[in-house]
Amino acid sequence: MTFSGGAANLDGVGGQSYIDLGGNDIASIAAVNNAVTIEAWCTLESNGYWARLFVFGSGTANSIFQNTADPFGDQASRLVIANGGEQVLFNFNNPLAKNPPRQVHTVAIFDAAAGTMTLSIDGISATQAYDSVFRPLTEVGADFGYIGKSMYDDPYLKGSITEFRLWNKALTATDIARYDAFGPDTLPEYSLTSSATGPWTAAATWAGTAPPSGYPDTSTEVTSTN
C-alpha cells in the first residue's frame, strides 16, 4: 500500500495492501441511535468478485460488509449483514467500480431502528428491508475492521480510498446530498481534531456551540479516516 494525493492506494495483490482499522466496535457505535453509516470516497479498478470495500466483525458469522463489482462482469454492488453464519444479501445494480475508473461517493446505511439497509452510490440510492430483530447490529463482532480485505479467501481490493467515515446514525437523503456536494476532506457542520489513535483518525465535534437544527446533540458522532 502506498499514499499519494491524499489517498491510500491499494494494489489488490494481498500482503499489506489493505487498511486495518483494528477492532472497531460497530455494536457500540450503532448503540447510540441503533444504526451505523459507512461513507467513503473511492476510485476502484477492475476487481474480482467478492472483493471487499469494507468488513467489520468476528470470523465469518457476525459481520457487516460491502462488496464491489467488477465493471466487466454482472455482479452488482452488495451489502451484507451476517448473524450466526446466516446472511442477508442486498444487491444494488449500480457498481462501485466505474469504467474508466473515477472517484465515486458510496454510503452504506444499516438502520436497525427502521429495519432497512440502504446503499447510495453517487447520490443514487436503494433500500431493502431486513429483520433487524433477528440480525441486530448489537451482535456484530469487534475482532476486526478492514478496508480492502475480506475475512474469506477473496480478492483484495484494487483502487484508492480518499476518505472513509463511520457515523453512529443513519444519514438522511439530505445528509448524503450535502456531503456528496462538499466532497471528501470537508465536514461543514464539524471541526476535526486529531485523536490519540494516530494521525489518520480524527474525531469530529460541532464547530459551533450547538449542533445545527435537526442534528442530534452528541459531541462525537463521526470518525473520519483520510
C-alpha positions, 0 to 999 in steps of 0.5 A: 500500500502506498499514499499519494494525493491524499489517498491510500492506494491499494494494489489488490495483490494481498500482503499489506495492501489493505487498511486495518482499522483494528477492532472497531466496535460497530455494536457500540457505535450503532448503540447510540441511535441503533444504526451505523453509516459507512461513507467513503470516497473511492476510485476502484479498478477492475476487481474480482468478485467478492472483493471487499470495500469494507468488513467489520466483525468476528470470523465469518458469522457476525459481520457487516460488509460491502462488496464491489463489482467488477465493471466487466462482469454482472455482479452488482454492488452488495451489502451484507449483514451476517448473524450466526453464519446466516446472511442477508444479501442486498444487491444494488445494480449500480457498481462501485467500480466505474469504467474508466475508473473515477472517484465515486461517493458510496454510503452504506446505511444499516438502520436497525431502528427502521429495519432497512439497509440502504446503499447510495452510490453517487447520490443514487440510492436503494433500500431493502428491508431486513429483520433487524430483530433477528440480525441486530447490529448489537451482535456484530463482532469487534475482532476486526475492521478492514478496508480492502480485505475480506475475512474469506479467501477473496480478492483484495481490493484494487483502487484508492480510498480518499476518505472513509467515515463511520457515523453512529446514525443513519444519514438522511437523503439530505445528509448524503446530498450535502456531503456528496456536494462538499466532497471528501476532506470537508465536514461543514457542520464539524471541526476535526481534531486529531485523536490519540489513535494516530494521525489518520483518525480524527474525531469530529465535534460541532464547530459551533456551540450547538449542533445545527437544527435537526442534528442530534446533540452528541459531541462525537458522532463521526470518525473520519479516516483520510 
